[in-house]
Amino acid sequence: MLSKRPSERRSASPNSDRVAEILQAAADLAAEYLSRSDDPESPVTLNPPPSAIHQRVPLKLDGPAVPVDELMEQARDLMELSVRTGSANFSNQLFSGFDPVAIVGEWLTAVLNASMYTYEVAPAMTLVEREVIARMGKAAGWTGCEGLFTPGGSLSNLMAMLMARQRALPKVKSLGLQGSKLVVFTSAEAHYSVERAAVILGLGSDSVVPIGQDRYGRMRSDAFEYEVKKARTEGRQPMMVVATAGSTVLGAFDPIAEIADVAEREGLWLHVDGAYGGSALLSAKRKSLLNGVERADSLTWCAHKMLNVPLSASVIIVREPGLLHQCNAVHAEYLYHADNDAPDLDTGEMSIQCGRRVDALKVWLAWKARGDAGMAALVDRKFELATKMRELVRGRERFELLSDPDEVGGGCNTCFVYHAPSLDGLPPEKKLRAIDAGTHVLRERVRLRGRVLTNYAPVFGVRAFRHVSANDRATEAELALILDEIEAVGADLDLRPLAEQGTRPTP
Ligand SMILES: Cc1ncc(COP(=O)(O)O)c(C=O)c1O
């Protein structure tokens, strides 16, 4: 059988002999796309309705084989119809910008197509992952910690809550919750994945007690302590507290050290959700925002948010080695053989997944390419741009900044409202109502113009613009453009009728 010539042994794919050519075409396409994303004149989005996408690209999968060259054209069209999240005019989410080395890491991940469950099948990548986790843990002040890459911050938070549940109920794996009344404390500003994880873990959404915040959106540790005691008097079992380092809307950093004091006194698991702001640990100037993280039990941190690495690149790190395994192992003998090559390096039984992507490679490559100083500079730049953005907001008469994180160490989000001329003279309560509803209308009009994409969110009960300084390539011109665009749509728009309406009008 082995005597067949190589060409006879190879099979099937009509393109398998054109590997280099196809990959080169894809590289050209990607390079062209990214250079256009870097051009401030390129629209950030064409806002295509579904019909326009269908019209331009034959999406149906029921036809004959399409030659690769033609397929590349279709891919180009699909990319044109996508949002340019790498553009400096994209500040809609907690990620933007791009890093070509990290993109290469993503491609090589696909080329390797390894699965992280056993050392045997992913030997080099297992060690790469261990190194990245160890380095990130070191930034948090830990040695001897362990962790995993997960499919995102939400999943990292879920895994932290799984471990906290395990510690609170050591027999939960075999016996289930058995009517226990576990409680999770987190700031009212926490990401929704905390509540969703409580649902998934069978704790129920009512098990999550939202804690009040200060005027910067940071959890109040005295309110946290009060709620723990209250829960105990109600016969409930406090399980954990989730502190947020870089909240989704305000970019606020909870006072981790104060929260750790209470958590230690009360015997609670302390998880730090640093999905967004964990990267501040890499900056000498900003790491004090996470003071106390070294006392936490676990940490979520997404390199795909502040570090320009493509989605997804999130880790869960835990201070106590062995706990992930204890939570997740169910001893699948068919895969995790006792005589596997280096079974103590197998990570599959620490995970809630079976097959698991190699997400560590792109982070490792990007980190190597920038070095520690380059990583710190990337983070610093984003904080500095946010400060600049707030200066611009303050400098324009009709804009009002709702919170200034620079008064408490900094943050990358800028939340503000626009006082449209049409609202001049309205009594304060009516004006507030019109601003609340009007933010949505203004933002929608700005979005449809396609030059910039920035989001809005409720801030202290009022819908406000939330600008994220996620793109290190942004300049003052791009920051100003957002304000220009809002002024351009808002100057002549009559928002007065909104003062009389309820919430959520159509634009
Ligand atoms: C504070 C925080 N935690 C967790 C998440 C969830 O991360 P992911 O979108 O990667 O699931 C987010 C997402 O924005 C976040 O802001």
The ligand as an ORCA input file, in Angstrom:
! r2SCAN-3c Opt
* xyz 0 1
  C     -15.960     43.660     32.234
  C     -16.263     42.602     31.219
  N     -16.251     41.313     31.581
  C     -16.517     40.329     30.711
  C     -16.825     40.607     29.407
  C     -17.153     39.497     28.456
  O     -16.102     39.302     27.587
  P     -16.340     38.515     26.193
  O     -17.080     39.465     25.321
  O     -14.975     38.208     25.731
  O     -17.145     37.309     26.520
  C     -16.868     41.931     28.986
  C     -17.217     42.260     27.593
  O     -17.336     43.357     27.202
  C     -16.583     42.956     29.909
  O     -16.628     44.239     29.571
*
